[in-house]
Amino acid sequence: DTAVSQTPKYLVTQMGNDKSIKCEQNLGHDTMYWYKQDSKKFLKIMFSYNNKELIINETVPNRFSPKSPDKAHLNLHINSLELGDSAVYFCASSQDLRTGGEQYFGPGTRLTVT
Amino acid sequence: GNSVTQMEGPVTLSEEAFLTINCTYTATGYPSLFWYVQYPGEGLQLLLKATKADDKGSNKGFEATYRKETTSFHLEKGSVQVSDSAVYFCALSDRGYNKLIFGAGTRLAVHP
């Protein structure tokens, strides 16, 4: 019973390609997030959606486009991949937007751009 | 803006040693504070949290106290085990949107 799942777990692709990462949560949460973890393990928020509505967009290049078809899903599409996009991408969810709410993280998707 | 600073690792300890990982924060207002743990090859898990000054979060033998006067949230454990080897992240939750701002992470390695 995985609470937050992501596919694929690994993604290797060439520069210039377009790829998507999918995220699903079965916790009934209203809020979902995308975080990027770089090679030094530093984690930074990219996007947040609440009830399918974009809430946070942290100056991410517009090659990155999140899409939330419903509350349980938040996908990340990346156009024209660059070497610097190589990272681990984590999806997370929380019950709602209230400060202090626990976020539940998926297992991550390791993206390698060659 | 808001930020979190935590001690650089790696921290290497023998089993049953005492652990402290320092964390300080800068924030306007009164954020919530968290410690998350990342085991090798896995996502992050919440270890403990505190939502107001002087609160103590605790879980699995780990503790941290929200100290407003020193803007700190240091993680401690009295006796570490090999299974505690992981990367530990201190984080704060930005008011309004539950956005997590993380420290750089501290890798802990515990040897038998």
Interface residues (C-beta under 8 A of the other chain):
Chain A: V4 T31 Y33 Y35 K40 K41 F42 L43 K44 I45 S48 I55 I56 F90 A92 S94 D96 L97 R98 T99 G100 G101 E102 Q103 Y104 F105 G106 P107 G108
Chain B: P31 S32 Y36 Q38 E42 G43 L44 Q45 L46 K49 T51 V87 F89 S93 D94 R95 G96 Y97 N98 K99 L100 I101 F102 A104 G105 R107
